[in-house]
Amino acid sequence: MPVDAGVSGTPVLLVNPRVELKTADVFAAWNGEDKGPLGDWRAGRNDLEVAAIEQVPLVGTVLAWLSVQNGVSFARMSGSGATCFALFESEDARDHAEIAVPREWWRLATYLR
């Protein structure tokens, strides 16, 4: 059951592979290229994602897993990682994905308001 049952908003699922990923290490591995403003945020990207996946390949696995769940409209890594998130078309789709998250990964089903 979602943490914020009864709250309206965009259903979101946060997932972290429970592997340490230091922000300093991600920035040290980043090529330093700021690819500029996002414009349409859905067409955007996280410039730190490649560097984070180089440090912890499991971040890429989490992103790939999230992106193929039914009802996902958008999936990205949050900040410098390792937490990733997916926006869902419905609460039901999000809840089904939450149940399927691999047991060893941390997860939180909630809403964007």
N, C-alpha and C positions, 0 to 999 in steps of 0.2 A: 504494500500500500504506500502511495506517495506521502512524503513528509508533510506537504501542505494540502492535504485532502480538502476539497471544496473551494480552493483558491483558483481564480481564473487567471489565465496568462498562457504563454507559450510553454508547452511541456518540454523540459530539458533533462537530459541525463548526463551527469558528470561521472567520469571513469578515470581512475588512476591505477597504473599497474603495480603500485607499491614497490617501486624501485627508486632509489635515491638518484636525484638529478639536481646537481647544484647549479643555481643561476649563474654563478661566476664561470663555471665550466662551459655552459651554453654560450655565454657572451664571448668567451675566449675562443671558442670554435667557430663563431659566426664570422662570415666574411666581411661584415661591416657595411654591406650594401643596404641602404634604406631605399626600398623600391617605391617610395612616395605615397601620396594619399590613396586611400582605398576607393573613393567614389562610392559605388554601390558595394556595401559591405559584404554582400553575398558572393560577389565576384572577386573579393579580396583574398588575402593570404596572411599567414603569420611568417614574417621574415626569419624568425628564429627556429622554425620547425625543422629545417634540414639539419641545423647544428644540433638540435636536441636529439633527433633520431640517430645522428652519428654517435652521440654519447650513450644513448640508451635506445637500441633498435626496437625494444618492446613498445616504445611510444608509437612507432609506425604500425605495429601490430594492433594496438588499441584503436588507432585512427581507421585502419582498414576494417576492423571488426565493426566499429560504430557505423561506418559509411554504408555497410550492406544490410543494416537492420531495416526491417519493414517500417515504413512511415517516416524515415529520416529525411529531413529537408536540407540539413546543413550539418557538417561535422568539422571540427577544428581542434587544434591544440590550444590550450589557454596559456597566455603569457609565455614564459620560458619553459613550460612543461613541469612535470610530466602529466599533469591532469589534462584530459581531453573532454570535449563535450559534444553533444549532438542535440539539435532541435528537432522536435517531432511534430508531425501533422496532427496527432491526437494523443490524448492522455493514455488511451488504451494501448496504442503502439509503443509508447514510451515504457509503460508498465510491463509489457511483454518482453521488451529488450532488457529491462532491468533484471527480470527473473533469469534471463539467459546469460548475463554477465559472468564470465569465468569466476569461480569461487575465490581464487587468490587475488583478484583485483578489488579495490575499493570502489564503491559506487554510491551515488546519491541521485534519486529521482526528485525533481522539484519543478519550479516554474520560473520563467522570466516574466516579470510584471511590467 
